[in-house]
Amino acid sequence: MGEPKLAIKYHNPKSVSLSGKYSLAAEVEPGARYLYVSGQVGVDSRGKLQQGFDKQAVQTWKNIGQVLKAGGMGYKDIVKITTFLTDSRYVVPNRAARDQFISEPYPASTLLVVAGLADPAMLVEIEVVAAKA
């Protein structure tokens, strides 16, 4: 017997413009178990910050995967992503890194460009919410 399948409804009304690979809303059924993942950055398991945006972004997604795994979940269980970038020039490479880990159906998502993160050398921080039956 496998685990019960969680029913997540994605809402993308045609009356609201959708300009990327995300859903406008993700509705999680009652009784689901939630996992709130703190903002992750491009620091590897040895505490070394990766150099350059692409390496930081991929490491950030790998870190998210490890935290999800510790909570008994995976990338497919993500229902909401919040991304913080330190420069708008990182929007396109951020999407490329994210696409290596996230596929349809796409979670709800917010992207912000901020003045800086906890360490000035950090270029990206991502937090997620995941849900599972």
Backbone bond lengths (Angstrom), bond angles and torsions (degrees), N, CA, C in turn:
res aa  C-N    CA-C-N  psi(-1)  N-CA   C-N-CA  omega(-1)  CA-C   N-CA-C  phi
1 M - - - 1.456 - - 1.518 109.74 -
2 G 1.326 115.93 128.22 1.456 120.87 178.64 1.518 111.11 -87.58
3 E 1.330 114.09 174.71 1.460 119.84 177.08 1.513 109.64 -68.93
4 P 1.356 117.29 150.05 1.460 119.09 175.80 1.529 109.62 -62.96
5 K 1.311 116.57 143.13 1.466 122.02 -179.38 1.522 109.11 -84.98
6 L 1.318 116.04 129.58 1.452 121.59 178.71 1.523 109.47 -82.01
7 A 1.311 115.67 131.38 1.462 119.81 177.53 1.525 108.94 -92.81
8 I 1.311 115.97 112.59 1.461 121.57 175.11 1.518 106.92 -112.05
9 K 1.325 115.89 127.02 1.457 120.97 177.47 1.519 107.88 -99.73
10 Y 1.317 116.09 130.55 1.456 121.50 176.69 1.517 108.16 -103.85
11 H 1.311 116.40 131.57 1.461 121.99 -176.75 1.525 109.60 -113.11
12 N 1.324 115.76 118.25 1.463 123.02 178.60 1.524 109.36 -136.77
13 P 1.347 117.01 72.66 1.457 118.87 -177.46 1.536 111.25 -62.51
14 K 1.310 115.48 140.01 1.469 121.52 -179.12 1.534 111.59 -63.07
15 S 1.331 117.01 -18.57 1.464 121.24 -178.17 1.534 112.82 -79.43
16 V 1.341 117.17 -3.77 1.464 121.95 177.99 1.524 108.39 -122.48
17 S 1.321 116.24 129.60 1.465 121.38 -178.29 1.531 110.94 -65.89
18 L 1.317 115.60 136.00 1.467 122.56 177.81 1.519 106.52 -120.77
19 S 1.340 117.30 118.72 1.468 119.67 -171.21 1.529 113.43 -117.84
20 G 1.325 117.14 34.93 1.459 118.19 179.07 1.504 112.31 178.40
21 K 1.323 115.02 -169.28 1.458 121.77 -178.90 1.527 109.60 -91.92
22 Y 1.318 114.65 76.16 1.458 122.05 176.86 1.514 107.58 -158.28
23 S 1.326 116.90 167.50 1.459 121.88 174.10 1.514 108.50 -105.83
24 L 1.317 116.64 151.27 1.449 120.74 178.67 1.527 111.34 -71.59
25 A 1.334 116.95 -29.39 1.461 121.01 177.83 1.524 109.41 -156.28
26 A 1.317 114.71 149.54 1.471 121.56 174.97 1.525 107.06 -128.17
27 E 1.318 115.90 121.58 1.466 121.95 -178.63 1.526 109.02 -105.27
28 V 1.338 116.00 122.26 1.461 122.03 -177.27 1.529 108.59 -102.85
29 E 1.326 115.74 133.64 1.466 119.61 -177.64 1.526 111.52 -67.51
30 P 1.343 116.42 155.10 1.467 120.56 178.44 1.535 111.14 -59.76
31 G 1.317 115.55 148.63 1.455 120.88 177.56 1.513 114.63 88.73
32 A 1.326 116.64 -0.74 1.467 119.60 179.66 1.531 109.73 -72.91
33 R 1.321 114.63 154.73 1.459 122.37 174.55 1.526 106.50 -96.25
34 Y 1.322 117.38 128.98 1.463 122.10 -179.06 1.522 110.84 -104.50
35 L 1.331 115.12 148.32 1.456 121.75 173.86 1.526 106.87 -130.35
36 Y 1.322 116.07 118.48 1.463 121.89 178.79 1.522 107.26 -100.60
37 V 1.319 116.38 112.31 1.464 121.51 -176.67 1.523 109.18 -95.75
38 S 1.320 115.63 120.82 1.465 121.12 177.12 1.518 110.24 -57.88
39 G 1.326 115.91 158.55 1.450 121.17 178.86 1.523 110.90 -54.30
40 Q 1.319 115.26 127.67 1.471 121.68 178.58 1.523 108.53 -107.95
41 V 1.333 115.03 148.77 1.461 121.78 -179.32 1.524 109.12 -127.87
42 G 1.318 116.17 178.78 1.460 122.05 -174.42 1.514 115.42 -83.14
43 V 1.320 117.14 44.74 1.461 122.56 178.20 1.522 108.60 -102.89
44 D 1.334 117.13 129.12 1.468 119.75 -178.39 1.526 111.41 -80.14
45 S 1.330 117.28 -179.71 1.471 122.38 -175.11 1.530 113.04 -64.64
46 R 1.332 117.59 -16.61 1.468 121.85 177.69 1.528 111.62 -93.09
47 G 1.344 116.33 1.91 1.454 120.45 179.39 1.515 114.13 85.15
48 K 1.337 117.11 14.27 1.469 121.53 -178.26 1.521 110.07 -95.81
49 L 1.343 115.69 124.03 1.457 120.88 176.06 1.522 108.63 -73.33
50 Q 1.321 116.06 127.06 1.461 121.17 179.19 1.527 109.73 -68.45
51 Q 1.317 116.72 151.33 1.462 121.80 -177.35 1.519 111.13 -94.40
52 G 1.314 116.68 130.83 1.448 122.36 177.42 1.523 112.44 88.22
53 F 1.330 115.25 153.77 1.461 119.57 -175.36 1.523 113.09 -61.50
54 D 1.331 117.88 -48.63 1.469 120.09 -175.37 1.517 111.87 -57.27
55 K 1.317 117.77 -46.13 1.468 121.47 -179.40 1.524 111.17 -67.54
56 Q 1.331 116.63 -38.98 1.466 118.75 177.53 1.523 111.20 -64.45
57 A 1.324 117.19 -42.56 1.462 120.71 -178.04 1.526 111.35 -63.99
58 V 1.321 117.34 -45.60 1.472 120.61 179.46 1.528 109.92 -64.09
59 Q 1.330 117.77 -43.24 1.464 120.55 178.91 1.525 110.84 -62.56
60 T 1.329 116.45 -38.31 1.464 120.70 177.78 1.524 110.15 -59.10
61 W 1.348 117.50 -46.49 1.467 120.72 179.29 1.522 111.49 -66.50
62 K 1.329 118.00 -35.46 1.467 120.17 176.13 1.528 110.25 -64.20
63 N 1.334 116.86 -41.29 1.463 120.63 177.98 1.526 110.85 -62.55
64 I 1.323 116.16 -42.70 1.470 119.87 177.27 1.521 109.65 -59.06
65 G 1.318 116.98 -44.38 1.465 120.77 178.45 1.518 112.65 -58.40
66 Q 1.322 117.57 -40.13 1.467 121.06 179.94 1.529 111.22 -68.18
67 V 1.337 116.83 -39.48 1.470 120.17 178.08 1.526 109.80 -67.24
68 L 1.338 117.36 -42.80 1.465 120.44 177.01 1.525 110.58 -59.19
69 K 1.334 116.34 -45.34 1.463 121.25 -179.87 1.532 110.83 -59.43
70 A 1.337 116.90 -41.65 1.466 120.81 178.58 1.530 110.93 -61.11
71 G 1.339 116.43 -28.99 1.457 121.44 178.34 1.518 113.42 -93.20
72 G 1.336 116.87 10.52 1.462 120.52 178.72 1.519 113.30 74.44
73 M 1.321 116.80 26.49 1.460 120.88 -178.45 1.529 110.41 -131.46
74 G 1.336 115.52 176.19 1.456 121.72 178.79 1.519 110.68 -141.35
75 Y 1.325 116.06 -177.42 1.462 121.54 -177.99 1.526 112.11 -57.27
76 K 1.336 118.20 -35.65 1.469 122.40 -178.84 1.532 112.42 -66.15
77 D 1.343 117.05 -15.79 1.463 120.86 -179.77 1.528 112.57 -88.79
78 I 1.323 118.07 -4.84 1.466 121.37 -179.37 1.530 109.25 -70.14
79 V 1.339 115.87 129.87 1.462 120.79 177.65 1.528 111.94 -112.36
80 K 1.349 117.63 -16.84 1.472 120.80 -179.53 1.523 109.57 -149.97
81 I 1.331 115.64 132.70 1.463 123.05 177.29 1.523 108.31 -121.31
82 T 1.329 116.60 134.32 1.460 121.55 170.88 1.522 107.33 -123.49
83 T 1.319 116.27 120.89 1.461 122.66 -176.82 1.518 110.08 -114.55
84 F 1.332 115.08 134.72 1.462 122.23 176.72 1.524 107.89 -117.02
85 L 1.331 116.92 120.59 1.456 122.86 177.32 1.525 108.93 -114.82
86 T 1.324 117.03 148.20 1.457 119.96 179.47 1.527 113.01 -91.25
87 D 1.336 117.24 -2.76 1.464 120.25 -179.55 1.522 108.73 -156.82
88 S 1.317 117.30 135.97 1.466 120.67 -178.86 1.537 111.93 -65.53
89 R 1.321 117.90 -17.75 1.472 120.15 177.24 1.532 111.27 -66.97
90 Y 1.331 117.75 -13.84 1.465 121.39 -179.19 1.530 113.17 -89.10
91 V 1.335 118.13 -2.38 1.467 120.60 -177.02 1.528 111.14 -58.00
92 V 1.315 118.65 -51.02 1.471 121.45 -177.34 1.536 111.09 -66.66
93 P 1.345 120.39 -49.31 1.468 118.25 177.80 1.531 112.79 -64.31
94 N 1.329 117.03 -27.71 1.460 119.39 175.65 1.522 110.54 -64.00
95 R 1.317 116.74 -43.59 1.475 120.87 178.39 1.523 110.44 -61.14
96 A 1.331 116.76 -40.63 1.471 120.58 -179.92 1.528 110.79 -63.35
97 A 1.324 117.20 -42.42 1.472 120.31 178.58 1.528 110.21 -66.09
98 R 1.301 116.94 -45.56 1.470 121.92 -179.53 1.528 111.11 -59.83
99 D 1.339 116.54 -39.96 1.461 120.68 -178.49 1.535 112.78 -63.58
100 Q 1.318 117.88 -18.38 1.468 120.87 176.21 1.529 111.51 -72.54
101 F 1.347 117.08 -18.97 1.458 121.29 -173.67 1.528 114.41 -122.15
102 I 1.327 117.37 -24.48 1.466 122.25 -174.43 1.524 109.52 -116.15
103 S 1.345 115.84 131.12 1.460 120.64 177.71 1.527 109.28 -135.46
104 E 1.319 116.41 178.67 1.460 121.17 -178.58 1.522 111.57 -63.88
105 P 1.321 117.62 148.60 1.457 126.97 -6.24 1.536 109.84 -72.14
106 Y 1.319 115.81 136.65 1.454 120.67 -174.59 1.529 111.84 -77.68
107 P 1.334 116.50 139.49 1.467 120.39 177.00 1.533 111.10 -70.20
108 A 1.327 115.87 166.09 1.459 120.72 169.00 1.528 106.64 -64.78
109 S 1.334 116.77 150.99 1.464 118.77 -172.94 1.520 112.06 -152.85
110 T 1.329 115.28 145.36 1.453 122.97 174.34 1.513 107.73 -132.43
111 L 1.336 116.84 137.22 1.454 121.96 177.52 1.519 108.26 -125.17
112 L 1.328 115.67 129.84 1.458 121.00 178.68 1.518 109.92 -125.11
113 V 1.329 116.04 143.40 1.462 121.48 171.29 1.523 105.37 -103.49
114 V 1.333 115.71 122.74 1.461 122.20 -174.05 1.530 110.47 -118.46
115 A 1.318 115.94 163.68 1.460 121.23 -178.90 1.525 112.13 -69.43
116 G 1.321 117.49 -28.67 1.452 120.27 -179.50 1.507 111.47 178.94
117 L 1.328 115.05 168.64 1.467 122.10 178.41 1.531 108.22 -115.83
118 A 1.326 117.94 -173.27 1.466 122.53 -174.54 1.530 113.03 -57.47
119 D 1.320 117.01 -33.61 1.467 123.06 177.05 1.527 105.89 -121.02
120 P 1.323 118.90 127.95 1.470 120.33 -178.19 1.529 114.10 -57.65
121 A 1.326 118.64 -20.90 1.467 121.27 178.79 1.525 112.45 -80.71
122 M 1.326 117.33 -13.56 1.472 121.26 178.53 1.523 108.86 -78.46
123 L 1.340 116.06 131.91 1.456 121.63 -175.01 1.522 113.56 -109.08
124 V 1.345 116.72 -17.31 1.468 121.46 -176.92 1.527 109.08 -148.71
125 E 1.329 115.32 142.99 1.467 122.40 172.13 1.520 106.65 -140.61
126 I 1.328 116.10 135.86 1.465 120.89 -177.60 1.524 109.34 -133.24
127 E 1.326 115.47 132.94 1.471 121.21 173.08 1.521 107.95 -119.94
128 V 1.321 116.63 149.34 1.460 120.52 179.96 1.526 110.48 -135.47
129 V 1.310 114.14 159.56 1.462 122.80 168.57 1.514 105.88 -120.71
130 A 1.328 116.48 130.86 1.462 121.96 178.44 1.518 108.61 -121.82
131 A 1.330 116.60 157.07 1.467 121.31 179.53 1.524 108.78 -143.55
132 K 1.319 114.19 144.40 1.465 120.53 -179.00 1.517 109.20 -151.69
133 A 1.332 116.17 148.34 1.470 120.97 179.57 1.514 109.84 -66.34
